[in-house]
Amino acid sequence: MGYALRMRFRLGLMIGGAVGYVLGARAGRERYEEIRRWWGTARRNPSLEQLAKVGQGLSDMSRSVVAGGLEKTSDAIRGES
């Protein structure tokens, strides 16, 4: 990634963070509490729990695939089969 592209990314990240901070500060405590209540309700939703389990399974599977690939690659580099 080139220097200019990294700087644009960082600038966009800082601007996004600043906008989020300002909007969050304007929303106030009431909105914060409303979001917390919504998130608490959503977390207990069976569909969301099932989706989280599927995501965890995919994460575990990806981790094992990557580990296997790294092992094969290191064996190939060492000349082992």
C-alpha positions as a Markdown table, in Angstrom:
| # | Residue | x | y | z |
|---|---|---|---|---|
| 1 | Met | 0.0 | 0.0 | 0.0 |
| 2 | Gly | 1.5 | 3.4 | -1.0 |
| 3 | Tyr | 2.1 | 6.2 | 1.4 |
| 4 | Ala | -0.6 | 8.4 | -0.1 |
| 5 | Leu | -3.2 | 5.7 | 0.2 |
| 6 | Arg | -2.2 | 5.0 | 3.8 |
| 7 | Met | -2.5 | 8.7 | 4.6 |
| 8 | Arg | -5.9 | 9.0 | 2.9 |
| 9 | Phe | -7.1 | 6.0 | 4.9 |
| 10 | Arg | -5.8 | 7.5 | 8.2 |
| 11 | Leu | -7.4 | 10.9 | 7.4 |
| 12 | Gly | -10.7 | 9.2 | 6.6 |
| 13 | Leu | -10.5 | 7.2 | 9.8 |
| 14 | Met | -9.9 | 10.3 | 11.9 |
| 15 | Ile | -12.7 | 12.3 | 10.2 |
| 16 | Gly | -15.1 | 9.3 | 10.7 |
| 17 | Gly | -14.1 | 9.1 | 14.4 |
| 18 | Ala | -14.6 | 12.8 | 14.9 |
| 19 | Val | -18.0 | 12.8 | 13.2 |
| 20 | Gly | -19.0 | 9.8 | 15.3 |
| 21 | Tyr | -17.9 | 11.5 | 18.4 |
| 22 | Val | -19.8 | 14.7 | 17.7 |
| 23 | Leu | -23.0 | 12.9 | 16.7 |
| 24 | Gly | -22.7 | 10.7 | 19.8 |
| 25 | Ala | -22.2 | 13.7 | 22.0 |
| 26 | Arg | -25.2 | 15.4 | 20.5 |
| 27 | Ala | -27.4 | 12.4 | 20.9 |
| 28 | Gly | -27.0 | 12.5 | 24.7 |
| 29 | Arg | -27.5 | 10.1 | 27.5 |
| 30 | Glu | -31.1 | 9.3 | 26.6 |
| 31 | Arg | -30.1 | 8.0 | 23.2 |
| 32 | Tyr | -27.2 | 6.1 | 24.7 |
| 33 | Glu | -29.5 | 4.3 | 27.1 |
| 34 | Glu | -32.0 | 3.6 | 24.3 |
| 35 | Ile | -29.2 | 1.9 | 22.3 |
| 36 | Arg | -28.0 | -0.1 | 25.3 |
| 37 | Arg | -31.6 | -1.4 | 25.9 |
| 38 | Trp | -31.9 | -2.2 | 22.2 |
| 39 | Trp | -28.6 | -4.1 | 22.2 |
| 40 | Gly | -29.5 | -6.0 | 25.4 |
| 41 | Thr | -32.8 | -7.1 | 23.7 |
| 42 | Ala | -31.0 | -8.0 | 20.4 |
| 43 | Arg | -28.3 | -10.0 | 22.2 |
| 44 | Arg | -31.0 | -12.3 | 23.7 |
| 45 | Asn | -32.6 | -12.9 | 20.3 |
| 46 | Pro | -32.3 | -16.7 | 19.5 |
| 47 | Ser | -31.6 | -15.9 | 15.8 |
| 48 | Leu | -28.7 | -13.6 | 16.7 |
| 49 | Glu | -27.3 | -16.2 | 19.1 |
| 50 | Gln | -27.5 | -18.8 | 16.3 |
| 51 | Leu | -25.7 | -16.5 | 13.9 |
| 52 | Ala | -23.0 | -15.9 | 16.5 |
| 53 | Lys | -22.5 | -19.6 | 16.8 |
| 54 | Val | -22.2 | -20.0 | 13.0 |
| 55 | Gly | -19.7 | -17.2 | 12.9 |
| 56 | Gln | -17.6 | -18.8 | 15.7 |
| 57 | Gly | -17.7 | -22.1 | 13.8 |
| 58 | Leu | -16.5 | -20.4 | 10.6 |
| 59 | Ser | -13.8 | -18.6 | 12.6 |
| 60 | Asp | -12.6 | -21.9 | 14.1 |
| 61 | Met | -12.7 | -23.6 | 10.7 |
| 62 | Ser | -10.7 | -20.8 | 9.1 |
| 63 | Arg | -8.2 | -20.9 | 11.8 |
| 64 | Ser | -7.6 | -24.6 | 11.3 |
| 65 | Val | -7.3 | -24.2 | 7.5 |
| 66 | Val | -4.8 | -21.4 | 7.9 |
| 67 | Ala | -2.8 | -23.4 | 10.4 |
| 68 | Gly | -2.8 | -26.4 | 8.1 |
| 69 | Gly | -1.6 | -24.3 | 5.2 |
| 70 | Leu | 1.2 | -22.8 | 7.3 |
| 71 | Glu | 2.3 | -26.2 | 8.3 |
| 72 | Lys | 2.4 | -27.5 | 4.7 |
| 73 | Thr | 4.2 | -24.4 | 3.6 |
| 74 | Ser | 6.8 | -24.6 | 6.3 |
| 75 | Asp | 7.3 | -28.3 | 5.5 |
| 76 | Ala | 7.7 | -27.5 | 1.8 |
| 77 | Ile | 10.3 | -24.8 | 2.6 |
| 78 | Arg | 12.2 | -27.3 | 4.8 |
| 79 | Gly | 12.0 | -29.9 | 2.0 |
| 80 | Glu | 9.9 | -32.3 | 4.0 |
| 81 | Ser | 6.8 | -34.1 | 2.7 |
